[in-house]
Amino acid sequence: MKILMLGWEYPPLITGGLATATEGLVNGLIALGHEVTLVLPYFPFRVRKHGLTIVSPERPIGFDALEDSRTIALEKEYEELQGLVRGNLSHWKSHYEYRLMSDWAGGGEGSLEDEDVVAKIKLREIEVRSRAGSDTAVSTPMFHTMEEKAFVLGVLASQLVSDQKFDVVHANDWMTFPALDVLKSRTQIPIVAQVHSTEYDRAGENGNQKIIDIERRGVTIADHIITVSRYTKSILIQRFGVPESKIEVAYNAANEQHGNNGNNEQNTNNNEAPSDETDPVVTFVGRITFQKGPAYFVHAAELVLRTNPRVRFRVVGTGDLLASMKQLVWELGIDKSFSFDGFLDAQQVQEVLADSSIFVMPSVSEPFGIVALEAVQQNIPVIISKQSGVSEVLPNALKVDFWDTELMADRILSLLKYRKIRHELVENSQKDLLRRTWYQAAKKCQDAYRKAQG
């Protein structure tokens, strides 16, 4: 099949699990023999992968051919640019952050006659094409608001379906759903919407109503839907009234390049509890938001420290509740046992996990939770909330209700004390992990495509 995929980010541009999931699905679909054209609102990077074409304002349609004509001349400059952008992505706001902002005017309000946005895209294409023949390949981002970026996806996707024949459209999450209105009015190509998370996961009952409306519209107009877990499937049925027969579950996997951190010997040692000379490290990785349950992690830590004051707690991530999380740590008098690393890139996260004794994911509502699989790859035991999709594929992980901080603390202390239990959990979770691959996830997507085609 020729698949037109609408996305938001792709490695090395990573602000959350969506980039990792998109990369995994693309790899799986290509392994199945499909061709993927991925449309992104911003992507000034070189990615060489057979079967994948990336289109963005920085990489307009046909830009790969321009690259080929000056490959040697552009290679060094492209590498320098990629290093620069990787090192400074502060201008790129995650779609999770946009949930808290008011720059979204609502889905479906734009049209292809929006002269401002269309003119910007045309100017960018002219700039990129002309500079590809001179001294540079791309420039700085031009589109800033969520509405503009979502509209860009619609314009670029519309151009692609006008010029090429695709068998299916695969849209990833609510940011891409406004583009579906454009495509639905212009083409008969079957549409599959993949829901990686919902506004109810991210914000509970107090979510952004405009985003909820966009999500409802997207799952309504799609011919078939993919969710990353049965947990998310149940939300779509209960909250949006989606028929169960319209939903396919395709579980996420962990990317192989993240496993073992290139050091099998070191991580095999992590199967053992820390020695008497080593302070154990319990790690939290995720956005510091309502969804991820940071306060429950802190309260569990306070209970652990009453019994074992040597335990260290490490927090990786940032978000709107970071300040309040630090305040709570200080108020409980456990600040000397905590460290906050802020946002780390994918490789740095793996290094942190490799140095950890236990990974804890106390999410209030987690559609999946790829980082838990990555922790298992690093040969450390994981404690995850029952309110998570990943709990469906890790039967040998320890599970707790996110609010049950006493049980969470008890599980942490038990894993640090009992080496045999720790070893068995790690060994069995590794076996669980072998059953989850992106190839399998892609096959489920393929099933959804065929159902959408009728």
Residue pairs with C-beta under 8 A, 6 or more apart in sequence:
1 34
1 35
1 167
1 168
1 446
1 449
2 34
2 35
2 37
2 164
2 165
2 166
2 167
3 29
3 34
3 35
3 36
3 37
3 166
3 167
3 168
3 169
3 170
3 449
4 37
4 39
4 157
4 160
4 161
4 166
4 168
4 169
4 170
4 189
5 22
5 26
5 36
5 37
5 38
5 39
5 169
5 170
5 171
5 172
6 39
6 153
6 157
6 169
6 170
6 171
6 172
6 176
6 179
6 180
7 18
7 22
7 38
7 39
7 40
7 172
7 176
8 18
8 19
8 22
8 40
8 41
8 95
8 172
8 173
8 175
8 176
9 15
9 16
9 18
9 19
9 22
9 40
9 92
10 19
10 22
10 23
10 26
10 38
10 40
10 43
10 47
10 54
11 19
11 20
11 23
11 346
12 45
12 82
12 85
12 86
12 345
13 19
13 42
13 43
13 45
13 85
13 89
13 92
14 20
14 345
14 346
15 89
15 92
15 93
15 94
15 95
15 96
16 94
16 95
16 96
16 287
17 196
17 252
17 368
17 369
17 370
17 371
18 95
18 172
18 173
18 196
20 255
20 346
20 370
21 172
21 196
21 228
21 252
21 368
21 370
22 38
22 172
23 255
24 252
24 253
24 255
24 438
24 441
25 250
25 438
25 441
25 442
25 445
26 36
26 38
26 49
26 52
27 438
27 442
28 437
28 438
28 439
28 440
28 441
28 442
28 443
28 445
29 36
29 51
29 442
29 445
29 446
30 36
30 49
30 50
30 51
30 52
31 438
31 439
31 442
32 439
32 442
32 443
32 446
34 51
34 442
34 446
35 51
35 52
35 53
36 51
36 52
36 53
37 52
37 53
37 54
37 55
37 160
37 164
37 166
38 52
38 53
38 54
38 55
39 54
39 55
39 56
39 153
39 156
39 157
39 160
40 54
40 55
40 56
40 153
41 56
41 57
41 143
41 149
41 150
41 152
41 153
42 56
42 57
42 58
42 92
42 141
42 143
42 149
43 54
43 56
43 58
43 59
44 56
44 58
44 59
44 81
44 82
44 85
44 137
44 138
44 139
45 82
45 85
46 67
46 78
46 79
46 82
47 54
53 64
55 61
55 63
55 156
55 160
56 156
57 120
57 121
57 124
57 125
57 128
57 142
57 143
57 152
57 156
58 124
58 128
58 138
58 139
59 128
59 138
60 124
60 125
60 128
60 129
61 156
61 159
61 160
61 163
63 128
63 129
63 132
66 129
66 132
66 133
67 74
67 132
67 137
70 132
70 133
74 132
74 137
77 136
77 137
78 137
81 136
81 137
81 138
86 345
91 141
92 141
93 101
94 287
95 146
95 173
95 174
95 175
96 202
96 287
96 289
96 319
98 104
98 146
98 175
99 199
99 202
99 203
99 207
99 208
99 211
100 208
100 320
101 146
103 145
103 146
103 147
104 145
104 146
104 147
104 208
104 210
104 211
105 147
106 210
106 213
106 214
107 150
107 177
107 178
107 181
107 210
107 213
107 214
107 217
107 218
108 178
108 181
108 217
109 147
110 117
110 147
110 151
110 154
110 178
112 118
112 154
112 155
112 158
112 182
114 151
117 143
117 148
117 151
117 152
117 155
118 155
120 142
120 143
120 148
121 152
121 155
121 156
123 142
124 139
124 142
127 139
128 137
128 138
128 139
131 137
131 138
131 139
143 149
143 152
146 175
149 175
150 175
150 176
150 178
150 179
151 178
151 179
153 175
153 176
153 178
153 179
154 178
154 179
154 181
154 182
154 183
155 182
157 169
157 179
157 182
157 183
158 182
158 183
158 186
160 166
161 183
161 186
161 187
161 189
162 186
166 189
167 189
167 190
167 449
167 453
168 189
168 190
168 191
168 192
168 449
168 452
168 453
169 180
169 183
169 189
169 190
169 191
169 192
170 192
170 194
170 445
170 449
171 177
171 179
171 180
171 191
171 192
171 193
171 194
171 218
171 222
172 194
172 196
173 194
173 195
173 196
173 197
174 198
174 199
174 211
174 214
174 215
174 218
176 218
177 193
177 214
177 215
177 217
177 218
178 214
180 191
180 193
180 218
180 221
180 222
181 217
181 221
183 189
183 191
184 191
184 221
190 223
190 224
190 449
190 452
190 453
190 454
191 221
191 222
191 223
191 452
192 222
192 223
192 224
192 225
192 226
192 445
192 448
192 449
192 452
193 218
193 219
193 222
193 224
193 225
193 226
194 225
194 226
194 227
194 228
194 250
194 445
195 215
195 219
195 225
195 226
195 227
195 228
195 232
195 236
195 367
196 228
196 367
196 368
197 232
197 367
198 212
198 215
198 232
198 235
198 236
198 239
198 367
199 207
199 208
199 211
199 212
199 215
200 207
200 212
200 235
200 239
200 365
201 232
201 235
201 291
201 365
201 366
201 367
202 289
202 290
202 291
202 365
203 290
203 291
204 290
204 364
204 365
215 240
216 240
219 225
219 236
219 240
219 242
220 240
220 242
222 452
223 451
223 452
223 453
224 246
224 247
224 248
224 448
224 449
224 451
224 452
225 236
225 242
225 246
225 247
225 248
225 448
226 247
226 248
226 249
226 250
226 444
226 445
226 448
227 233
227 236
227 247
227 248
227 249
227 250
227 367
228 249
228 250
228 251
228 252
228 367
228 368
228 389
229 249
229 251
229 367
229 368
229 388
229 389
229 390
229 392
230 249
230 389
230 392
231 366
231 367
231 387
231 388
231 389
231 391
231 392
232 367
232 368
232 389
233 244
233 247
233 249
236 242
236 247
237 243
237 244
237 247
248 444
248 445
248 447
248 448
248 451
249 444
250 441
250 442
250 444
250 445
250 448
251 368
251 389
251 392
251 393
251 436
251 440
251 441
251 444
252 368
252 370
252 373
252 389
252 390
252 436
252 441
253 370
253 373
253 436
253 437
253 438
253 440
253 441
254 370
254 373
254 374
254 376
254 377
254 433
254 436
255 374
255 438
258 346
258 350
258 374
258 377
259 374
259 377
259 378
260 267
260 354
260 377
260 378
260 379
261 267
261 350
261 351
261 353
261 354
261 378
263 354
266 354
267 354
267 378
267 379
268 379
270 354
270 356
270 357
270 378
270 379
270 380
270 426
271 379
271 422
271 423
271 426
271 427
272 419
272 422
272 423
273 280
273 357
273 415
273 416
273 417
273 418
273 419
273 422
274 280
274 281
274 357
274 416
279 310
279 311
279 312
280 308
280 310
280 311
280 312
280 357
280 358
280 416
281 311
281 312
281 313
281 314
281 355
281 356
281 357
281 358
282 301
282 304
282 311
282 312
282 313
282 314
282 356
282 357
282 358
282 359
282 360
282 412
283 313
283 314
283 315
283 316
283 352
283 353
283 356
283 358
283 359
283 360
283 375
284 292
284 294
284 297
284 313
284 314
284 315
284 316
284 317
284 360
284 361
284 362
285 316
285 317
285 349
285 352
285 353
285 359
285 361
285 371
285 375
286 292
286 316
286 317
286 361
286 363
286 371
287 317
287 318
287 319
288 294
288 315
288 317
288 318
288 319
288 320
288 321
288 322
288 325
289 319
289 320
289 321
290 321
290 364
291 363
291 364
291 365
291 366
292 317
292 319
292 361
292 362
292 363
292 364
292 366
293 362
293 363
293 364
293 385
293 402
294 315
294 321
294 325
294 362
295 321
295 324
295 325
295 328
296 362
296 364
296 402
296 403
296 405
296 408
297 313
297 315
297 360
297 362
298 325
298 328
298 329
298 332
298 334
299 332
299 405
300 360
300 362
300 405
300 406
300 408
300 409
300 412
301 311
301 313
301 334
301 337
301 338
301 409
302 332
302 334
303 405
303 406
303 409
304 311
304 409
304 412
304 413
305 311
305 334
305 337
307 413
308 413
308 416
309 337
311 337
311 412
311 416
312 337
312 338
312 339
313 334
313 337
313 338
313 339
314 338
314 339
314 341
314 352
314 356
315 325
315 338
315 339
315 340
315 341
316 341
316 342
316 343
316 344
316 349
316 352
317 341
317 342
317 343
318 342
318 343
322 340
326 335
326 340
329 335
329 338
341 348
341 352
344 352
349 371
349 374
350 374
350 378
353 359
353 374
353 375
353 378
353 380
354 378
356 375
356 378
356 380
357 380
357 415
357 416
358 380
358 381
358 382
358 383
358 412
358 415
358 416
359 371
359 372
359 375
359 380
359 381
359 382
359 383
360 382
360 383
360 384
360 408
360 412
361 369
361 371
361 372
361 382
361 383
361 384
361 385
361 388
361 390
362 383
362 385
362 400
362 402
362 408
363 369
363 384
363 385
363 387
363 388
363 402
364 385
364 387
364 402
365 387
366 384
366 385
366 387
366 388
366 389
366 390
367 388
367 389
368 388
368 389
368 390
369 384
369 388
369 389
369 390
370 390
372 382
372 384
372 388
372 390
372 394
372 397
373 390
373 393
373 394
373 433
373 436
375 382
376 382
376 394
376 397
376 426
376 429
376 430
376 432
376 433
377 433
379 426
379 430
380 426
381 397
381 398
381 415
381 422
381 425
381 426
381 429
382 394
382 397
382 398
382 429
383 397
383 398
383 399
383 400
383 408
383 411
383 412
383 415
384 390
384 391
384 394
384 397
384 398
384 399
384 400
385 391
385 399
385 400
385 401
385 402
386 399
386 400
386 401
386 402
387 401
387 402
390 397
391 397
391 399
393 432
393 435
393 436
394 429
394 432
394 433
395 432
396 425
396 428
396 429
396 431
396 432
397 425
397 429
397 432
398 411
398 415
398 425
400 407
400 408
400 411
401 407
414 421
415 421
415 422
415 425
416 422
